[in-house]
Amino acid sequence: MTEPVEPIIRAQAVEKFYTQPDGNRIEVIAPVDLDIEPGKIITLLGPSGCGKSTLLRILTGLSQPSSGQVLWHDRPIASQTAGVAIVFQSFALFPWLTVLDNVEAPLEARGVAALERHKRALRILDTVGLDGFESAYPKELSGGMKQRVGFARALVVEPEVLFMDEPFSALDVLTAENLRNELMELWLSKKMPTSAIFIVTHNIEEAVLLADRVIVLGRNPARVRADFPVELEQPRDRKSLHFVELVDYIYKIMTQPELFLAAPVTGATTQKPVRQKYQMLPHARVGGIAGLLELLQDRGGKEYLHRLSEVLIMDAEDLLPIIEAAVLLGFATLKEGDLQITPEGARFAEADILTRKTLFRQAALNHVVILQQIDSILHAKADRSISEEFFYDILDEHFSQDEVERQFDTAMNWGRYAEIFDFDREAHRLVLAEPVGEPHPPTKTPVQS
């Protein structure tokens, strides 16, 4: 039996929150347990703004948790100098220094003698393919070469754990792919003076390509939704069945926050999803959903997610809330990175304004629990109205204070567009609104937990 490996870094019930003047707390990261073991590349995924970079800073010792602790070789990280280095997304080079001087800078800060730091910097520049560019300045380098300098500057201090914060996201597709391949070549050939790599990324395929272990965070507050090994040999084939299954699994976890699925294992049956009483509504406006469906319909009804992001000049991560909304409403399906319009979505994309309202209303009442409940209560009340505070109190039981505002705002946007209700601003009440010329469809009983 294999002996358990002692982690280099261990986070124990690490939590991050900010206390407001009124005493309320804004929780950014819920209590998280996380180990970084030697010999592993770990990738951390999660929606934009969920707290990935905050967690990275806590794990490196740059930021203190509000509660819990981070241990470096079983001792508090704050009590010692941790052997870590960070590669940033924005290169973060000193423009007035040469490539060689930029790489020597962290060694100089540590008091390494001039001759020793010069030798180490030249050696690591050669390792990352920058031999001959020692005297160049950052303005003379391409984006890919600047990031190589960033790699060299991080590796020159010989960190035991190398942290990378979205290191390829500022690069074009081909340059990023080339650097990923070079990183893996250095790692597999053991030319890197590091024992573990921790990468924050929003690129799902990148995570599965590189990682020995993938962690997926949820949001509001950040919490671990999935943590699983990637048991595929390097180099990895994007078209292999298990690779595609893992990519599809992560897409589902990130785009459908109400799902709780086990990571796919070869030969195993996927668990059935468990749906929460209240879904986390994606923060997408009706106009954005309509625009996405129109574009999808124009492109034959199916398109790869990254191709859509290129066409719209939007980061794939920024598209996710709109895609989540389309999938939640039954207007589209997402599988293996391919977004496909459903027959209901196609009818919506091709419909006139009034018909779209009817179709959206039907989809919302079929799929969105909070809108089902609002509709049911408004029909049950004699005066066909209810205070907005009632729904704030309900949502407050399921979401953080900030998220309650966002959830209610999204529900209001969708419900008013679909003419499920109107909003009396003076009275702060939701009022039943019968669609003009449309009979009211049967109200579904709200889903119970």
TITIBA-13243 format. One record per atom (N, C-alpha, C): x, y, z. Coordinates in steps of 0.1 Angstrom, whole numbers, plus 5000, padded with zeros to 4 digits. Example, Ala and Ser with C-alpha at 12.3 -4.5 7.8 and 13.67 -1.06 7.14 Angstrom:
! TITIBA-13243
513249435078512349555078513249675078512849785071513749895071512950005079
//
This chain:
! TITIBA-13243
500849885000500050005000500950135000500550224991501350344990501250435003502450485007502450575019501850705015501050765024500450895021501651005020501451095011502451195008502151315017503151365024502851485032502751605023501751695025501651815017502651915020503051995010503952105012503152215019501952245013501052345019499752285022499252315034497952265039497152385044495952405037495052505042493952435050493752485062492852425072491752525075490452495070489352575073489552725070490252755059490652895055489352965050489153085056487953165053488453305051487753375042488053515040486753595040486653695048485453775049485853925052484954015049485154155053484054205061484354265072483354315081482954455078481654485076481054615072480954695085480754835083480654925094479354885103478354825097477154795105477354655112478454595110478754465117478454345109477854365097477554245088478854205081478954075078480154025071479853995057480754035048480753985034481753875033481153755031482053635030482453615016483753615013484353595000484653454998485353385008485653245007485053175019484253075017483752995028484852905033484752845045485852765050486352655040487552655036488152565026489252485032489252355029490452275033491152235019492452245018493152225006494552185008495052085002496452045003497152054989498452104990499252104978500352004980500351894972501351784975502451794964503651744968504751744958504451654947505051684935504951604923503651624916502851724919501551744913501451884907500751884895500252014890498752024893498352124901497052144905496452274898495252254892494652374885493352404893493152544895491952594902491152664892489852624890488952684881487752744889487052834883485852894890485353014882484153054884483553174877484353294880484253394871484953524873484453584886485453634894485153704906484753614918484953484917484553394927485553384939486853434937487753434948489053354945489253314932490353224929491753294932491853414928493153484931493353524945492253544952492253574967492753444974492253334970492753204976494153184973494653204961496053194957496953274966496553404968497353494977497353444991496253384996496253325009497253205010497253125000498053005000499553034999499853144993501253194992501753265004500853305013501253385025501153535022500753575010500753725007499553785014498453705016497353765023496953675034496453725045496053655057494553615056494253485060492853445060492153515072490853535071490153585083489953485094489953355090489953255100490553125094490953025102491652915097493152945096493952845090495352865089495952795077497052845073497852785062499152735068499452615065500652555071501652525059502952555062503952525053504852415059504752295054505452185060505152175075503752175077503252155091503452275101504052385096504252505105503552625099502952715107502252825101503052905091502552925080503252995069503753135073502953195081503353335085504553345094504953225100506153225109507453195102507453175089508653135081508553195067509753185060509753225047509453105038508353115031507853005023508553005009508952885004509652874991508652874980508052994977507053004967507453114957506953114945507053224935505753224927505453344921504253364914504553414900503853354890503853404877502453474875502553604871501253684870500753684855499453714854498853724841499453844833499753954840500054074833501554094831502353984832503753984830504554054842504054184846504654254857506154264857506654304845508154324844508454464846509654494850510154634852510654684838509954774832510254814819511654884817512154934828513455004827514654904829514354784832515454684833515454584821516654534819516854444808516254304812516154214803515654084806516454014817517754024816518653964826518454034840518354164840518154234853516854204859515754184851514454154856514554014863515253924857515353784862516253784875517253874875518053874887517453954899516354034896515754114906515354044919514653934918514253864931515453804938516553764931517753724938518453834945518453954939519154064945518354104958516954094957516154124969516454034980516953914977517253814987518653814992519453914986520753924991521753834984521453764973522353674966523453754960524653704961525853774956525753794940526353904935526153944921526553824912527753764914528153664905527253544905526753504917525853384918524553414911523953534914522653554908522753574893523953624888524153634873524253494867524853404873524953264868523653194868522953214879521553144880520553204870520653334868519753404858520053354844521353344841521653304827521253154825521453074835521052934834519552914832518752994839517352974838516753034825517453144821517053204808517253104796518353034797518652934787517552824788517152784800516152674802514852714795514452844796513152874791513152934777514352914770514452954756514653104754515353174763515553314761517053344759517853244757519253264755519453364743520253464745520453564734519653694736518653694745517853804747518153874761519253844767519553894780519554044781520054114771520154254771518954334765517954254761516754324756515954384767515054484763514154544772512754484770511854484780510554434778509754484766509954614763509254674751509654614738510854544737511354484725510754344724510054294733509654144733508154134730507854014724506453984722505853944735504453924735503753884747504253744752504553654743505053524747506353524753507253614748508653624753508553694767507653794768507553854781507153754792506253664788505753564798506853464801507753434791508853354794509853414804509953554803510753624813510153604827508753614827508053594840508253464846508253354837508553224841509953214847510953274840512353264844512553334858511953454859512053524872511453454883510353374881509853294892510653174895511253114884511952984886513353004892513953124890515253154893515453144909514453164916514553154931514353014936514152924926514052774929512952754939511752794936510552774945510152624947509852594958509352454960507952444954507152554955505852554948505752674939505452654927505252764917503852794915503452914918502052954916501953034903500853014896500653084883499153134883499053264881497753324882497253364867496553274861496053284847497253324838498253244837499553284831499453294816498453234810498353234795497153314789496353374798495153434793495353564786496553634788496753754780497453734767497653604763498353574751497353524740497753534727496953484717496953324717496053264710495753124712497053034709497653064698498852984694500053004703500253124708501353154717501053084730499853094735499453024747499652874746499252814735499352674733500852634733501652714727503152684726503752684740503352794748503952804762503452694771502152654769501652534777502552414774502752384761503552274758505052274764505552394763506952414769506952394784505952444790505852424805505752274808504952204801504852054804506151984800506852034790508151964786509151984798509252114803510152134814509752054827508452044829507951974841508251824840507951764829508051624827509551584826510351674821511851634820512551674833511851724843512351764856513451874855513351964845514252074843513852194852512652184858512252294866512652274881513152364888513552354902512452374911511352294909510152314917509452174919508752164931508152034934506752024931506052144930504652144927504252274920503152264912502652384905501252404908500852524911499452554914498952664904498052634895497652724884496252764886495952894886494652954885494352974871493152924866492852944852491352954850490853004839489453004836489252914823490352864818490252784806490152634810488952574807488652434811489552334804489752344791490652254784492052264789492552384792493852404797494052334810493052344819493052274832493252124830492452064821492551914819493751874812494251964803495551934796496751924806496752014816497952034824497951954837496751944843496651914857496751764860497351734872497151604878495951604887495451724891494351734899493651874896492351864895491551984892490652014904490552144908489652194918488752294912487452284914486452384909485852454920485852584920485152664930483852714926482852714935481652784933481752924938480753004937480853144941479753194951480053304957479153374966478653294978479553254987481053274986481753154979483053174977483753064971483752944980483452824974483552694981483952594971484552484975484952374966483752294962483452294949482352224943482852094937484152084933484651954928486151954930486751844933488151824935488451674932489151664920489351524915490651514907491151394907492451364899492151354884493151384876493051364862494051254858493551134857494351014855494550984840495251074833495551064819496951084817497551004808499051014806499351134797500551194799500951304791501851254780501751314768500851424764499451384762498451464765497051424765496351454751495451364748494751374736493351444738493151564733491951634735490651554730490851464721489751394715489451254722490351224732490051094739488751104747488150984749486850984755486851044769487851004777487951044791488251194792489051244783489351394783488051464780487351424770486051494766485051484778485051364785484151354796484451454808485751464810486151554821485851704817486151744805485851874800484351904802483551804797482051824798481551834812482151754821481851754835482051884841483251944838483652074844482652184839482352174826481352274820480052264828479652144830478352134838478452194852479552164859479652214872479652364872480352424862480552574862479352644857478552584848477452654842476152614848476052514857474852474864475052464879475152574886475452574900474652484909473352454904472552374912472852224911473752184902474052044901475151994910475051874915476051814923476351674917477451664909477851544902479151494906479351364906480651304908481451314896482751334897483651334885483551204878483551204864483451084857484650994859484450864860485450764861485250664850486250624843486050534832485350404837484250374830483450254833482450274844482350394850481450424861480250494855479150484862477850544858477750684865477450784858477450924864476250934873476450994884475351014894474251104888473051084893471951174889472151304896471851424889471951544896470951564907471451644917470551674928470251824927469051864926468652004924468352074938468852184940468552264952467152324950466552364962465252424961465252554953466352634955466452754947467752754940467652764926468852764918469552904920470852904917471553024916471353084902470553184901470253234888471453304882471853274870472953344864472653494862473553584863473253724862473353764847472253734840472253764826470953834823470953934814469754004810469053934798467853964797467053894786467653934772468054064771468654104758469854024755470753994764471953914762471553774758470553714765470153574761469553574747468753674744468153674730469253694720470253784722471353804713472153674710472453604721473153474720472353374712471053364714470253264707470153304692470053434689470053484675471353444668472453474674473753434668473853284666473453214676473553064675472753014664471553064662470653024651471253064638471853184637472453224624473653134620474253074630475452984628475052834627473852814623473452674621472952604634472752674645472252624657473252554666474452554662475452494671476852564669477552584680478852644679479652614691480952604689481852574700482052704708482052684721482052794731483252894728484452844725485552934723485453004710484752944700484553014687483553134689482553104698481553214701482253334708483153304717483853404724484753484715485253424704486053494694485253584686484053534682483153604673482653734680482353714693481753824701482853914707484153874706485253944712485053954727484553844733484353834747485153714753485653724765486253614771485253504774485653384772484653274774484053274787484853324797484353324811483153434812483253544804482253644805480953594798481053504789479953444782479153344791479853294801479253184809477853224815477653334821476353364827475253364817475553414805474453424794474253274790475253194788475053054784474352984795474753004808474052944819472552974818472153094816470753134815470053064804470653054792470052994781469852844783470752784790470652634793469652614804469652704814468652694825467252704820466952794810465652814805465252714794466152624791465852514781465952564767466652674765466752734751468052674744468952614752470152564746470652444755471652374749472252264757473752284755474552244765476052254764476652124767477352074757478051944759479351944752480451904760481751894755482252034749481752144754482152274749481352324737480452234732479552274721478252324726477852444722476552504726475652484715474452414717473552384707472152434711471552504701470152564704469152444704468152454713467052364713465952404704464952324701463852364693463152484699463052484713462452604720463252724718464552714718465452824716465352874702465252784692465152824678463852904676462752854682461452934681461553074687462253084698462453214705463253304696464353254690465253334682464553384669463553314664462953354651461553424654461153434666459853484669459853644669458653694668458453844670458453874684458354004687458554054701457553994711456254004707455253954716455353804718455653724707455753584708456953544717457953624716459153594725458753604740457953704743457553724757456753604762455953544753455153434757456053314759456953294749457953174750458853184762459253304765460153324777459353304790458053344790457253324802457053174804456753094794456652954795457852884800459052934795460352874799460652904813460353034817460653074831459853004841458552984838457652914847457852764848458452714837458852564837460152534844461052634844462452594849462952674861462352794864462952874874462052874887462652814897461852794909461352924916462253024917461753144924460653214916460653204903459553264895458353184896458453054897457352964899456653004912457453024922456853054935456253194936456853294929456253424929454953424922454853354910453653334903452553264911452953164918451953084926451353174937452253244944451753324955450953444951451253504940450453614935449053574931448953454925447653404922446853364934447553324945446853284957446353394965447053514964446653634972445353704966444553744975443253814971443553934963444554014968444854144961445954124950446354004947447253974936448554044938449054074950450354144952451054084964452354114965453054074977454254164978454654194991455854284993457154224988457954304983459254254978460154204990459854255002460654215013460454065016459254015013458953875015459953785007460353814995461253734987462653764991462953884996464353905001464553815013463553805022463753715033463953565029463153525019463353385014464753365009465153455000466453434994467653445004467353525014468353545025468753415032467853325032468053195038469053105029469253145017469953055007471253125002471253255002472453324996472953435005474253475002474853585009474053715006474353815015473653945014473854005000475054004994475254064981474553984970474553854972473953764962472453774962471853804974470453824974470053934965470754044965470454164957470554124942471654044938471754004924470753904920470353814929469353714925468053784923467653874932466353944931466354034919467454094916467554184904467354104891467953984890467753894879466353844878465853804889464453754889463453864885463753984889462854094885462954124870464154114865464354144851463654034842463853914846463153804838461653804840461153824853459753814855458953934849459554054849458854164843458854154828459954104822459954084808458853984804458753874811457853774808456453804812456253924818454853964823454253874832455153814841454653734852454153824863454853944865454454044875454954174870454354284876454754414875455354454889456054574890456654614902456154754905455454774917455054904921456154954930456855054924458055104931457755184944456655254944456255334955455855244967455155144964454655054975455654934977456654924969457654814970456954674970456054664960455254534959455254484945455254354944455154284932453654254929453254284917451754284914451554194902450654104903450354004892450054084879450654034868450454104855450053994845448754004840448353904830448853954817449453864809449953894796448753934787448954044779447854094771447653994760446353954759445953864748446353724750446953684761447453554764446753494776446153374775445653304787446753274796446453274809447553234818447753084818449053044816449352904816449152844830448952714831448852644844450152674852449952704865451052734874451652604879452952584878453552474884453752484899453652374906453952374920455352384922455852474931457252494933457952364937459152354932459952234935460352234950460152124957460452114971461752044972462552084983463752014985463551884992
//
